[in-house]
């Protein structure tokens, strides 16, 4: 599997810990509203507005009787009335948070939090779906308010997704997600909207494409074969597999091509590798190298420093009082630098961005070329189907490149670069590559692989394409027809079996 910087793993884990398995956007309304500083106590007028909504909540959520203590606040930023209910005075957990529309008093969603360890339900998924459908009937009426359960999204899960339907086609941007706990109670209701959240009942002027313009699904499935990308990747046991990795995202239903926003950016990139082998024998030399490459000087302010032994390497690690983390690795014996990273927790504005994607790519290639072995003249830049490529909070471009064997990327051989779009500096660089001879000897023979067409047929049998309406973030009035597949499986190119990492 590909190497991911530990900082990225930590940040991802932290962002998902509380709300799982609800999506981040689905949980954000409730979570953000309860954490805002711009809140005020509700007045009598507000309480009158939410009276019917509270009655509805008490009727549909039987566990509310166990939460007699109530606090009500007005959230200016999200335009919500937030009701927090507790079991006793002075104890903020467990609690139930209810959100209401500030104008109409309509009950929008809720979230029950029982503890601080996150959510884990043991309720059977099929029964969870039955509970969720019954709840939707209670909430919206017998017709579910025009929502339809998403069978594909809910496979094997206790969070059940419903999409609003238009012309009998689900609309990705108007979704309701219900979560069913181990007792079989719905303990969370939230809205989600893929790239852009929409409540269709409040935005009736959206134009929807004519379903007759969509290509037949069978035709698009045949075209999908070209999106089954071969890749060499290791399984959990260290064995290299040749896999077909499907490209995921939205396919324009009129053309059969992936939409531009989901387009792959994988490409062959030329390198003028110099094979330099810089060293750092002391923490002072390590700090100087880090400052020269990233612009962050760890000696300019007070910082906690650690020299950590990790296998055959030493990690020089700093954390400054302002929250900047710097890390540089050297080989214990040779003192050769193998990689470095600086993580700045300060968020940057989009207006500060100076580098285009093309300029940032050139920075990444130039910096990596300094240290890659001289015999590496080209690598494959892995595109959007492999990983997220831009961090909007930190204004950083992420690049990953892999060695190529017979035109196929070798995932275990990836090198990486993160480029700051504001400063133009590479704030992460990892140029480690495996021994070519050993690597090539372990790679499966692509001549024994099944065809892309066969792989696509196997994959789509498990994860069929589904027709949706979808809107982009910058689209105001038009919803396009798209085909979507969201399966997490890959196809073993030698055996033709479905494969998922960690489930060998």
Steps between C-alpha positions, in 0.01 A plus 500: 500500500607859449690685770299777663662765720420432865383860545234446236384181674478679837303790355262266319444286809430805714245634254306173488518385862186664633246476218568161340332349316304810395683689226691811605267735314192327636610548859641848454178697548434359846862490608591848381187658638562368849861622498453854366584797716234718333202361693232667707232378736164439338208734573129423545432557129758240403359253751153544351642426154651169597209380716358272228848378410567404861171313515601313184839414650343371822261285296765349270791471744384301805839532669452879538305433819835409657637849424291744710752788517473738204716788371394706199728726295482703179784438257555816296746344255294196398160665555388216723331467835700241693345299783733294719335251737690342790429230754612707799623846596871558447555190284536581129531136395277306426290750304265540205540798268200614294521758221211718382463750216524846655235645267237228497577299813508180293685209661792426265717241671632351821796315646521285814844479661535238773874518565836617375615182323314554174220294348480125449174320426443125515150520354453277189526716183185356336295569812660845523365577153150392608521722809621794289221466243236483774653810660493691168128420468441641847704811419388580144186293446422183310679622184824569693488861381617393156815334638611152399734265683841461334555125490861528376617756756345306787641155431612350830463825696291628789499855363225510239502754214191631320508720188229729369380369164426703186354328193554177694875572520678566835644850548846472663491849650182452705553211739388406849714269712358311798717314749368197689663408831541158661158528670329547163424870556573776250747713694604744225342675202708722277503633145774446248556619147809351339687811376216744564216452747155590367152473650292476186176606668664835577665541157226410251656679199779249435499366143542125455633336185271292280541130587464420129842662444677237711685223321376148578674357806619200298683730259673691781597173668687397184680837501587454869759236409741777399479632858630177655859604571770235561725552801754294695421512874597301811245321713514493881738203484749688284424306182484708181175471307408623154162667541248681286400811692173657382482872463229641726297817467227633275466402134314740269194294404481669159858420391627215718807706597594596854402854587786749493497545878554123536749469217813297564824690509722192480777565249858409414737769629863546393770540766858625470621313806835600651533240775625742766534349848492780761593418859419637844728384782358728770168659589649836398578372151154343482333828601707694245403261218134517601506880505669523159250266336173604666552854627422388857790558742444292812769693690328839473254436782468281805439137408493156655760280328523121490751268337305179445645166395273325248647177365795583277424872509510799733211746501597857594169640622407855609174650624497876547289704739304630200396147403741429215631144476820426311638153430813383319617138466858382455657155464669403829820376338552729200318810637344540155171690504210291371198729542360800682171672581376819663140520623361845575163493677421858397230516235565710190255689283429417136585863420862434606541227239768585243588176321293333230483118491748498212746723685471289815561182298819651361620583852432142611684350202797736537540432872467122467743498205774624731498176701353221286750247358645619169360202309141611567397710200122469520230409749123493499325779682202343673177688446172573668384138497776414749487778763389857581727748327442837666468607863284813502560571869879508465512601132724209410527281192561128561695303239577129484717335235566131448754295310372340181537140388368423153288815509339397831554706818665320792317629806758382753763719332335836551684823570312805624508877508272758663539850359385812684288700253581824684879476544583267211708280733487121524392447862502121467747298296547121508736363234546142625477236225554123527778303333408458132623143463322370808183689411474380140560137601194508727253643247232272348509444124245732329479256207302269729245769586136497396387782270365837610163398356488185712607695810233764441231234464605336829511832683169634367321178585571581865488880473262593214480849357206705625343804338478819711440870469794701635604864547852640538591757765505781241169398339200707607208376290590190299522137608673267255441133433791283614581133543673414827672197648632515854629151574823462696608175334774448246544201268794260523632503144633142521212322675207718395381516860377812678759628744505750785811586698495346847238237412732231365 
